[in-house]
Amino acid sequence: MTKNWLKTTATFTMVGEEHIKGRKVNFANLVDNVSDEQLTKFGTILADVSGEAVQKIVVNNANVIAE
């Protein structure tokens, strides 16, 4: 059985004065095996640019399992 990577996406939930309940920022087509450290650093950049804080990051990996 072989596991083949298809795609990885990340959704950053940002909160701030204008978005108290949070707003979601989606990124598609991330590289395979993106690390938690890379996502955290990117979240820091998003926070600096937007003036909002990153509340959470949700990562989705899509794989195909074939025989």
Summary of the structure (lengths in Angstrom):
residues: 67
radius of gyration: 14.4
end to end distance: 4.2
largest distance: 50.8
contacts: 154
relative contact order: 0.38
helix: 22%
strand: 54%
